[in-house]
Amino acid sequence: MKLAFFYPPVGNLCQPYLSTPTLVAHLKHNGVMDVKQYDFNIEVLDELLNADRLQRAYRWCYHFLNSFDQRRSVSDLDLVQAQLALASLPSAQKTVAEIEGAKRVFRTFEFHDQRKYADALQTILSSYQLLSSRYFPTVIENQSFRMRYRLDSSKEVLAAVEDEVENCFVEILSKKLDEAFEVDGVPDIAGVSIGYYEQLVPGLTLARLIKERSPRTHVTVGGTMMSALVGKAFPPEFFQFFDSLLFFEAEEPLLKLVGAIEAGRDLDNIPNLVLLRNGEIVYTRLASSQIEADSIPTPDFSGLPFSKYLSPEPILPVAASRGCYWRQCSFCTRQHLLDTFRQRSPDRIVSDLKRLMQVHGARMFFFVDECVSPPVLEAVAQRILAERLEIRWSCYVRFEKKLGDPDFCRSLARSGLRMLYFGLESACNRVVGLMKKGTNKDRMARVLNATASAGILNMILYFVGFPTETREEALETMEFLLNHRDGVTFALPGQFMLEEHSPIFESLADFGITEISPLGPSSDLGIIYRYKTNCGMSAEEAAQVRDYIEAKTRELHALKFLNRSHLLLWEPSKVPKM
C-alpha cells in the first residue's frame, strides 16, 4: 500500500509546515512505511518565482498592452489589468534578471546583509506584482492568493477549481504531480492537507489533478480548514475531486482508513469522515480521535526539499502540546477544533529538538502551540541549558504574570528563546475582560518591559472592533502600544471577525450582537458572519479606526521581512528596520 501526502500552496516560503510530517511520523511509527510527502507550497511557488516564468509573464503583459488599442470593446476588468501591467512593466526586466539572485540571498548567509535582504525582498514582491498582472483578476501576494470567486460559496469554489485560465496553479501543480508520480509511483492513497481558507482552491485543485491522473487512488482531504467546515452541507460535486473528507485530528482515523482500504472493508465505521453514498453526503460518527501527547512521535520531515526554502538554514515547526491550556477566549474557535488540552512532557519536547538537530542539522525551532505556559517554558529552557543545546526557538504565549519577572525572562533568553508572539487583542481593560483574556493593561506593560530587557523579540497581535468596543477604547490600545514602543518589535492591527463555533457566536446577546447574516448569497461554506450591535462601533467604523491606527503606529510595523520566522535568524540588535 503506497501513500502520499501533499501540502498545497500558498503559504510560508521559509520553512515546512507541521501537518504532513506529523502524519508521516505516526504512520511509520505504526508500521506503515511506504509513505511519501510533498511540500507543493514551496515547489509551486519556487517555480512561479522563476526567471523563465517571470519572463513569460512580462511578454504576456507586453503583448496585452500592445494589442489594447486595437480592441473593439474593453471591459472594466481589462482596464484594471492594463493599469496593473503598466505599473509592473517598468521594473519587470530588472525583476526577471534579479529573481534567482534574490532567492540565493535568502538561502545563503548573504541573508544577514541588510541591504541585500531588503533588495531581495523587493524583488520577490515585484515578482508577485508581475504575476498578478499576468493572471488578473487573480492576485498573488506574499503568503496570499485571491481569485474573483468567493470562498464561502461551494458553487464558486467549484468554478475556481476548474478555471484553468485564472487558476494560476493548475499548470505547475500538473507538472509537479507528473514528476512525483514518475519518480515515486502512483499512490494508492493520497492525502491533501488544507490549513486555511486561501488554500481551499489550490488544495482542491491538487485533489482534482490527482484524481484525474489516477481514478483508482483514494484521495482524502483534511486539515484545519476542513475541520472548521464540519457540519456544512458539502455538495456532492465536490466528490469528483476526492473520495473522503477527514475532520479534526487525523492520526488515528487515517490509520484506520489505511487499514480498511488495504483490507477492502467498508469505511462507514471510521470516525470523523464525510463520504458520498448513493449521491448523498454521509457523515460517519463524530468522535474524539485524540492521542496522548507523549505518544506522538517526533515529526518526520524526510523527503522535503530543504534546499528550496528561502532561509539560510532549516527552521522547523514543532509542538509542545495539543489544544489550549487557557481555553476561555470568547472569540476563539480552537475549542471546537481541539476539544481537550494535552501537554507533552518537557523531556519529550527536548528529545524532539535533539532528534531534529541530529537528522536535519536544525538549530532554529518554531513552536506552533496555541500558547506555551510559563512552567513549560521554564522546564524546557532548563533542559536546553543543561544539555548545552545551541538552538534558537520561538513560541506563542499569553501575558502571564511570570513573564513579567525580568530574571525569569533572562533565563529563557539564555536558553535561546529569541521570539515571543503575544495575542494582546486590546489594551482596554473593559474589552479585555469581555474577551475573557485573563489579563490587564498593567500586566501587559510589565511583560513587555521584562521580555524586551532580556533581549527577547516579540510580535504583538491585536484587533479593532470587538463587539461593543468604542472608538475611544480602540485608541486606548493604540496609545498603550505607542507608550511602550521600546518593548514592541512588531505590531499590526487587524479587525474582529465573528466566526462560527466561537463562544461569542454561541451567545450573541451577551456581547451586544443583535443581528447576524452571511457575507454573501449562497454562503454554504461560510464560517464568518456580518453582524450588528446595540452599541459600540459598527464593522465599517471599526475598519476606519483600524486604518487610522495603522497609519499612526507605522513605526511599530516598519519591520519588513519575507516571513516572521526570519526573526529567529537575526541578532536582536541587528533586526532591520526598513
C-alpha positions as MATLAB code, in Angstrom:
seq = 'MKLAFFYPPVGNLCQPYLSTPTLVAHLKHNGVMDVKQYDFNIEVLDELLNADRLQRAYRWCYHFLNSFDQRRSVSDLDLVQAQLALASLPSAQKTVAEIEGAKRVFRTFEFHDQRKYADALQTILSSYQLLSSRYFPTVIENQSFRMRYRLDSSKEVLAAVEDEVENCFVEILSKKLDEAFEVDGVPDIAGVSIGYYEQLVPGLTLARLIKERSPRTHVTVGGTMMSALVGKAFPPEFFQFFDSLLFFEAEEPLLKLVGAIEAGRDLDNIPNLVLLRNGEIVYTRLASSQIEADSIPTPDFSGLPFSKYLSPEPILPVAASRGCYWRQCSFCTRQHLLDTFRQRSPDRIVSDLKRLMQVHGARMFFFVDECVSPPVLEAVAQRILAERLEIRWSCYVRFEKKLGDPDFCRSLARSGLRMLYFGLESACNRVVGLMKKGTNKDRMARVLNATASAGILNMILYFVGFPTETREEALETMEFLLNHRDGVTFALPGQFMLEEHSPIFESLADFGITEISPLGPSSDLGIIYRYKTNCGMSAEEAAQVRDYIEAKTRELHALKFLNRSHLLLWEPSKVPKM';
ca = [
       0.000    0.000    0.000;
       1.635    3.204   -1.224;
       0.706    6.530    0.429;
       1.472   10.137   -0.467;
       0.676   13.358    1.397;
       0.614   16.811   -0.145;
       0.723   20.324    1.287;
      -0.674   22.814   -1.276;
       0.070   26.488   -1.927;
       0.026   29.182   -0.750;
       1.975   29.774    2.451;
       5.320   30.261    4.162;
       8.277   30.078    1.763;
      10.821   29.857    4.567;
      10.021   26.591    6.348;
       7.916   23.438    6.042;
       4.559   23.036    7.762;
       3.945   20.503   10.513;
       0.845   18.729    9.193;
       2.253   16.131    6.807;
       5.435   15.427    8.855;
       3.199   14.655   11.847;
       1.059   12.208    9.838;
       4.047   10.560    8.187;
       5.710   10.014   11.574;
       2.544    8.487   13.049;
       2.037    6.105   10.142;
       5.652    4.945   10.153;
       5.537    4.517   13.917;
       2.599    2.170   13.355;
       4.270    0.124   10.639;
       3.008    1.919    7.505;
       6.367    2.532    5.870;
       5.712    3.175    2.158;
       4.719    6.800    2.585;
       5.963    9.947    0.844;
       5.279   13.614    1.475;
       5.452   16.606   -0.858;
       5.529   20.283    0.014;
       3.876   21.627   -3.110;
       3.654   25.032   -1.455;
       7.399   25.658   -1.823;
       7.696   23.572   -5.008;
       4.997   25.541   -6.837;
       5.963   28.986   -5.570;
       9.627   28.331   -6.372;
       8.531   27.521   -9.910;
       6.365   30.665  -10.105;
       9.263   32.781   -8.816;
      11.433   31.622  -11.691;
      13.200   33.800  -14.273;
      11.741   31.935  -17.255;
       8.175   32.068  -15.919;
       8.508   35.740  -14.999;
       9.870   36.459  -18.456;
       6.819   34.768  -19.951;
       4.584   36.886  -17.698;
       6.424   40.016  -18.869;
       5.959   39.103  -22.549;
       2.261   38.357  -21.988;
       1.696   41.734  -20.329;
       3.685   43.496  -23.038;
       1.605   41.953  -25.842;
      -1.601   42.542  -23.889;
      -0.854   46.264  -23.706;
       0.289   46.462  -27.340;
      -2.973   44.961  -28.543;
      -5.095   47.009  -26.169;
      -5.792   49.911  -28.559;
      -6.905   47.505  -31.279;
      -9.737   46.027  -29.225;
     -13.262   46.829  -30.306;
     -14.563   46.662  -26.768;
     -12.839   46.946  -23.417;
     -14.306   45.769  -20.106;
     -13.724   47.340  -16.729;
     -11.594   44.309  -15.808;
      -9.479   44.865  -18.932;
      -8.860   48.462  -17.859;
      -7.763   47.403  -14.377;
      -5.476   44.729  -15.798;
      -3.960   47.270  -18.177;
      -3.237   49.578  -15.248;
      -1.580   46.733  -13.330;
       0.502   45.762  -16.340;
       1.593   49.377  -16.872;
       2.672   49.552  -13.235;
       4.590   46.255  -13.457;
       6.425   46.616  -16.749;
       8.952   49.376  -15.887;
      10.642   47.134  -13.302;
       9.804   43.784  -14.927;
      13.098   43.162  -16.738;
      15.054   44.074  -13.608;
      12.871   41.668  -11.622;
      13.465   38.861  -14.139;
      17.206   39.460  -14.052;
      17.404   39.518  -10.246;
      14.939   36.836   -9.112;
      17.412   33.940   -8.945;
      19.909   36.121   -7.090;
      17.177   37.197   -4.691;
      16.342   33.605   -3.834;
      20.067   32.924   -3.360;
      20.290   35.762   -0.811;
      17.562   34.167    1.311;
      19.127   30.699    1.000;
      22.687   31.690    1.947;
      24.304   33.795    4.617;
      24.066   36.809    2.319;
      20.731   36.885    4.184;
      22.449   38.767    7.026;
      23.458   41.693    4.792;
      20.586   44.114    5.458;
      20.874   45.885    2.103;
      20.898   42.601    0.184;
      17.977   41.306    2.233;
      15.935   44.448    1.509;
      16.733   44.275   -2.214;
      15.893   40.561   -2.387;
      12.593   41.134   -0.588;
      11.661   43.892   -3.032;
      12.445   41.577   -5.951;
      10.138   38.897   -4.541;
       7.339   41.440   -4.045;
       7.855   42.823   -7.578;
       7.642   39.267   -8.907;
       4.260   38.803   -7.254;
       3.105   42.106   -8.764;
       4.133   40.966  -12.247;
       2.440   37.575  -11.811;
      -0.731   39.261  -10.565;
      -0.744   41.446  -13.676;
      -0.491   38.340  -15.819;
      -3.192   36.295  -14.036;
      -5.574   39.124  -13.116;
      -8.182   39.128  -11.619;
      -6.255   36.552   -9.606;
      -3.925   38.244   -7.115;
      -0.763   36.586   -5.811;
       0.987   38.194   -2.857;
       3.383   37.087   -0.134;
       1.513   34.218    1.598;
      -1.730   35.289   -0.043;
      -3.746   34.162   -3.057;
      -7.129   35.510   -4.141;
      -9.338   34.789   -7.099;
     -12.533   36.602   -8.066;
     -14.502   33.620   -6.768;
     -15.954   33.646   -3.262;
     -14.552   31.016   -0.926;
     -17.704   30.806    1.197;
     -19.750   29.519   -1.776;
     -19.309   25.906   -2.869;
     -20.607   26.807   -6.340;
     -17.891   29.421   -6.773;
     -15.184   27.205   -5.268;
     -16.094   24.522   -7.814;
     -15.802   27.072  -10.609;
     -12.416   28.279   -9.326;
     -11.007   24.750   -9.095;
     -11.915   24.100  -12.721;
     -10.879   27.512  -14.092;
      -7.662   26.761  -15.961;
      -7.174   30.379  -17.065;
      -7.330   32.335  -13.808;
      -6.237   29.482  -11.515;
      -2.510   30.101  -11.852;
      -1.534   26.886  -10.050;
      -3.050   24.339  -12.451;
      -0.127   24.136  -14.873;
       2.593   23.882  -12.227;
       0.668   21.504   -9.977;
       0.143   19.253  -13.005;
       3.865   19.309  -13.787;
       4.892   18.598  -10.186;
       2.396   15.740   -9.861;
       3.620   14.119  -13.061;
       7.217   14.366  -11.825;
       6.307   12.891   -8.423;
       4.334   10.010   -9.898;
       7.085    9.197  -12.387;
       9.771    9.062   -9.692;
       7.845    7.585   -6.748;
       4.935    5.825   -8.417;
       1.205    6.452   -8.228;
      -0.094    6.203   -4.640;
      -2.967    4.001   -3.532;
      -3.971    6.683   -1.010;
      -3.267   10.404   -1.378;
      -3.916   12.964    1.349;
      -4.193   16.710    0.859;
      -3.853   18.946    3.933;
      -5.766   22.252    3.714;
      -4.920   24.554    6.583;
      -6.876   27.734    5.863;
      -9.338   29.426    3.512;
      -6.800   30.602    0.918;
      -5.601   27.024    0.455;
      -9.090   25.773   -0.348;
      -8.924   26.317   -4.102;
      -5.267   25.247   -4.541;
      -5.868   22.212   -2.315;
      -8.990   21.060   -4.139;
      -7.274   21.773   -7.466;
      -4.489   19.447   -6.383;
      -7.030   16.785   -5.362;
      -8.751   17.123   -8.750;
      -5.480   16.675  -10.624;
      -4.562   13.585   -8.588;
      -7.974   12.045   -9.246;
      -7.783   12.803  -12.967;
      -4.418   11.066  -13.224;
      -5.353    8.092  -11.108;
      -9.082    7.418  -10.580;
      -8.209    4.324   -8.526;
      -6.310    6.384   -5.923;
      -8.339    7.086   -2.787;
      -7.962   10.839   -2.255;
      -8.726   12.098    1.232;
      -8.758   15.773    2.186;
      -8.269   17.101    5.710;
      -6.635   19.864    7.711;
      -7.697   22.717    9.966;
      -9.760   24.443    7.276;
     -11.799   21.346    6.535;
     -12.365   20.765   10.257;
     -13.720   24.308   10.552;
     -16.344   23.346    7.951;
     -17.677   20.364    9.881;
     -21.461   20.231    9.680;
     -21.627   22.069    6.364;
     -23.697   20.622    3.543;
     -20.917   19.810    1.100;
     -22.253   19.483   -2.441;
     -21.939   16.025   -3.998;
     -19.989   17.665   -6.853;
     -17.011   18.078   -4.505;
     -16.616   14.311   -4.503;
     -15.481   14.282   -8.110;
     -12.197   15.638   -6.677;
     -11.787   13.298   -3.711;
     -13.228   10.225   -2.004;
     -13.364   11.294    1.639;
     -13.057   14.281    3.940;
     -11.357   13.797    7.288;
     -12.152   16.092   10.242;
     -10.205   17.015   13.376;
      -7.005   15.265   14.456;
      -6.193   12.836   11.690;
      -3.652   10.342   13.022;
      -5.939    7.577   14.282;
      -8.757    7.890   11.692;
      -6.130    7.939    8.940;
      -4.513    4.781   10.271;
      -7.938    3.097   10.293;
      -8.637    4.392    6.788;
      -5.423    2.844    5.504;
      -6.255   -0.482    7.152;
      -9.810   -0.529    5.811;
      -8.791    0.283    2.232;
      -5.991   -2.276    2.304;
      -8.394   -4.946    3.589;
     -11.247   -3.907    1.293;
     -13.522   -3.088    4.254;
     -16.313   -0.528    4.318;
     -15.314    2.957    5.521;
     -18.560    3.835    7.289;
     -17.305    2.731   10.705;
     -14.274    5.032   10.633;
     -14.952    8.139   12.750;
     -14.849   11.735   11.524;
     -15.223   11.082    7.809;
     -17.515   12.566    5.201;
     -18.360   10.208    2.328;
     -20.606   10.157   -0.716;
     -23.119    7.301   -0.640;
     -25.645    6.892   -3.474;
     -25.397   10.558   -4.321;
     -25.934   11.640   -0.700;
     -23.426   13.189    1.697;
     -22.927   10.970    4.749;
     -21.121   11.894    7.963;
     -19.712    8.952    9.887;
     -19.890    9.198   13.665;
     -18.114   12.197   15.178;
     -15.789   11.004   17.918;
     -12.686   12.071   19.789;
      -9.705   10.824   17.828;
      -7.111   12.439   20.033;
      -3.998   10.626   21.138;
      -1.950   11.103   24.289;
       0.641   13.850   23.810;
       3.767   11.905   24.759;
       2.828    9.061   22.418;
       3.076   11.363   19.392;
       6.341   10.554   17.595;
       8.874   13.200   16.586;
       7.793   14.815   13.292;
       9.293   13.216   10.202;
      10.438   15.821    7.662;
      12.155   13.296    5.389;
      11.889   13.923    1.671;
      11.044   17.607    1.928;
      13.034   19.976   -0.343;
      15.082   21.846    2.271;
      17.308   23.429   -0.372;
      14.314   25.321   -1.791;
      13.067   27.062    1.364;
      14.007   30.730    1.468;
      16.097   30.527    4.598;
      19.872   30.074    5.030;
      19.358   27.175    7.427;
      16.446   24.922    8.388;
      13.654   26.395   10.506;
      11.467   23.575   11.798;
       7.987   23.701   13.348;
       7.458   21.607   16.480;
       4.679   21.237   19.050;
       4.828   21.094   22.841;
       1.109   20.403   23.236;
      -2.255   19.938   21.549;
      -5.114   22.317   22.287;
      -5.024   25.391   24.512;
      -4.440   25.356   28.271;
      -6.436   28.600   28.708;
      -9.467   27.756   26.530;
     -11.525   30.774   27.610;
     -11.112   33.496   24.963;
     -14.602   34.400   23.799;
     -13.647   34.970   20.143;
     -11.587   31.816   19.617;
     -12.703   28.733   17.662;
      -9.908   26.425   18.740;
     -12.067   24.816   21.446;
     -14.186   23.464   18.592;
     -11.225   22.040   16.698;
      -9.253   20.699   19.669;
     -11.583   19.647   22.441;
      -9.038   18.781   25.137;
      -5.657   20.116   26.160;
      -2.749   17.678   26.211;
       0.743   18.686   27.311;
       3.849   16.936   26.032;
       6.400   16.376   28.799;
       9.487   18.635   28.768;
      11.717   15.570   28.346;
       9.829   14.533   25.181;
       9.886   18.092   23.866;
      13.651   18.351   24.220;
      14.047   14.837   22.834;
      12.241   16.042   19.690;
      14.603   19.004   19.389;
      17.687   16.817   19.763;
      16.400   14.321   17.205;
      15.699   17.042   14.654;
      19.105   18.609   15.292;
      20.711   15.232   14.617;
      18.731   14.363   11.487;
      18.457   17.775    9.798;
      21.184   19.871   11.421;
      18.436   22.221   12.588;
      19.138   24.939   15.150;
      16.005   27.037   14.634;
      12.642   25.896   16.023;
       9.194   27.459   15.989;
       6.643   26.045   18.449;
       3.241   26.120   16.777;
       1.233   25.628   20.010;
      -1.759   27.846   20.727;
       0.302   29.083   23.679;
       3.059   27.661   25.905;
       2.649   28.065   29.670;
       5.385   29.532   31.917;
       6.036   26.221   33.735;
       6.675   24.506   30.399;
       8.832   27.397   29.175;
      10.900   27.125   32.340;
      11.275   23.340   32.227;
      12.217   23.278   28.536;
      14.690   26.151   28.981;
      16.345   24.386   31.922;
      16.812   21.194   29.916;
      18.154   23.060   26.902;
      20.724   24.774   29.135;
      21.589   21.559   30.982;
      22.226   19.721   27.726;
      24.019   22.717   26.202;
      21.902   22.711   23.080;
      22.909   25.577   20.784;
      19.497   26.441   19.407;
      17.073   29.329   18.952;
      13.362   28.963   19.481;
      10.126   30.926   19.456;
       6.534   30.359   20.533;
       3.132   31.869   21.269;
       2.469   32.875   24.873;
      -0.156   34.643   26.961;
       0.504   37.726   29.072;
       1.136   35.598   32.147;
       2.340   37.089   35.443;
       5.560   35.043   35.414;
       6.666   36.645   32.139;
       6.780   39.982   33.933;
       9.730   38.697   36.007;
      12.986   40.020   34.446;
      15.102   37.212   35.934;
      12.756   34.571   34.526;
      12.896   36.178   31.093;
      16.687   36.375   31.147;
      16.880   32.641   31.910;
      14.631   31.939   28.918;
      16.800   34.132   26.711;
      19.940   32.255   27.803;
      18.349   29.021   26.559;
      17.940   30.518   23.080;
      14.368   31.820   23.291;
      14.534   34.535   20.678;
      10.959   35.482   19.811;
       7.555   35.547   21.528;
       4.142   36.026   19.908;
       1.538   37.717   22.094;
      -2.187   37.918   21.485;
      -2.719   41.323   23.051;
      -6.013   41.897   21.177;
      -6.846   45.050   23.211;
      -5.294   47.202   25.931;
      -8.651   48.411   27.234;
      -9.362   46.547   30.477;
     -13.135   46.500   29.884;
     -12.731   44.949   26.436;
     -10.061   42.526   27.656;
     -12.468   41.374   30.352;
     -15.240   40.850   27.820;
     -12.829   38.821   25.710;
     -12.027   36.705   28.801;
      -8.304   37.088   28.238;
      -7.489   36.832   31.948;
      -5.014   39.711   31.973;
      -4.921   43.507   32.199;
      -3.056   46.526   30.918;
      -0.626   46.761   33.853;
       0.466   43.150   33.468;
       0.890   43.603   29.717;
       3.216   46.540   30.354;
       5.338   44.569   32.850;
       5.628   41.610   30.478;
       6.657   43.769   27.516;
       9.285   45.534   29.619;
      10.680   42.326   31.116;
      10.923   40.396   27.850;
      12.425   43.344   25.969;
      15.045   43.925   28.687;
      16.049   40.258   28.314;
      16.636   40.749   24.586;
      13.615   38.681   23.513;
      11.912   39.975   20.359;
       8.144   39.957   20.026;
       5.224   40.233   17.668;
       2.056   41.789   19.070;
      -1.221   40.612   17.556;
      -4.310   42.765   18.170;
      -7.536   43.737   16.501;
     -10.116   46.505   16.387;
     -13.890   46.227   16.528;
     -14.681   43.638   19.190;
     -18.468   43.904   19.755;
     -19.380   46.948   21.914;
     -15.827   48.369   21.656;
     -15.910   52.128   21.153;
     -13.552   54.253   19.107;
     -12.067   55.664   22.319;
     -11.373   52.155   23.640;
      -9.671   51.142   20.398;
      -7.498   54.252   20.558;
      -6.585   53.261   24.109;
      -4.859   50.217   22.634;
      -3.006   52.427   20.157;
      -1.803   54.727   22.920;
      -0.663   51.775   25.025;
       1.487   50.413   22.206;
       2.998   53.794   21.415;
       3.743   54.410   25.086;
       5.534   51.038   25.256;
       7.190   51.212   21.845;
      10.587   50.286   23.324;
       9.144   46.916   24.317;
       7.485   46.191   20.951;
       9.358   44.671   17.994;
       6.428   44.464   15.598;
       2.688   45.143   15.889;
      -0.032   45.493   13.303;
      -3.790   45.884   13.836;
      -6.377   43.515   12.435;
     -10.158   43.641   12.594;
     -12.527   41.449   14.573;
     -14.384   38.740   12.640;
     -17.400   36.908   14.000;
     -16.673   33.224   13.461;
     -18.935   30.246   13.711;
     -18.122   27.848   16.589;
     -16.636   30.618   18.777;
     -18.145   31.170   22.267;
     -19.320   34.623   21.212;
     -21.197   33.085   18.265;
     -22.989   30.766   20.666;
     -24.027   33.641   22.959;
     -24.597   36.659   20.707;
     -26.805   38.704   23.058;
     -24.177   38.621   25.811;
     -21.921   40.622   23.502;
     -24.473   43.136   22.293;
     -24.954   41.465   18.900;
     -28.490   41.978   17.668;
     -28.328   40.598   14.137;
     -26.078   38.358   12.042;
     -26.072   37.485    8.340;
     -23.869   35.585    5.870;
     -21.202   37.543    3.994;
     -22.988   36.906    0.713;
     -25.660   34.873   -1.083;
     -25.215   31.106   -1.193;
     -22.648   31.166    1.613;
     -22.975   27.452    2.246;
     -19.298   27.202    3.212;
     -19.295   30.424    5.219;
     -17.878   30.454    8.741;
     -17.574   34.261    9.067;
     -20.637   36.461    9.513;
     -21.673   40.077    9.274;
     -23.146   41.416   12.489;
     -24.822   44.429   14.085;
     -24.524   45.519   17.703;
     -26.630   47.686   20.002;
     -23.633   49.822   20.990;
     -20.018   50.451   20.086;
     -18.545   50.677   16.603;
     -20.091   49.141   13.523;
     -17.860   46.927   11.368;
     -17.484   49.814    8.909;
     -16.447   52.224   11.654;
     -14.011   49.644   13.039;
     -12.361   49.335    9.621;
     -11.837   53.106    9.512;
     -10.363   53.118   13.020;
      -8.091   50.199   12.144;
      -6.740   52.126    9.152;
      -6.247   55.206   11.328;
      -4.347   53.195   13.950;
      -2.227   51.506   11.291;
      -1.189   54.910    9.957;
      -0.476   56.329   13.417;
       1.586   53.299   14.529;
       3.616   52.914   11.356;
       6.842   52.834   13.353;
       5.612   49.653   15.073;
       5.301   47.777   11.800;
       8.242   49.330    9.958;
       9.995   45.968   10.094;
       9.957   44.411    6.634;
      10.569   40.688    6.286;
       9.595   37.854    3.982;
       8.240   35.844    6.896;
       8.217   36.270   10.662;
      10.260   33.076   11.071;
      13.228   35.048    9.738;
      13.244   36.956   13.030;
      14.785   33.840   14.598;
      17.866   34.287   12.450;
      18.667   37.922   13.255;
      20.502   39.152   16.303;
      18.160   41.409   18.321;
      20.451   44.398   17.799;
      20.528   43.822   14.042;
      16.856   43.355   13.241;
      16.423   45.543   10.126;
      14.034   48.473   10.232;
      13.362   49.468    6.652;
];
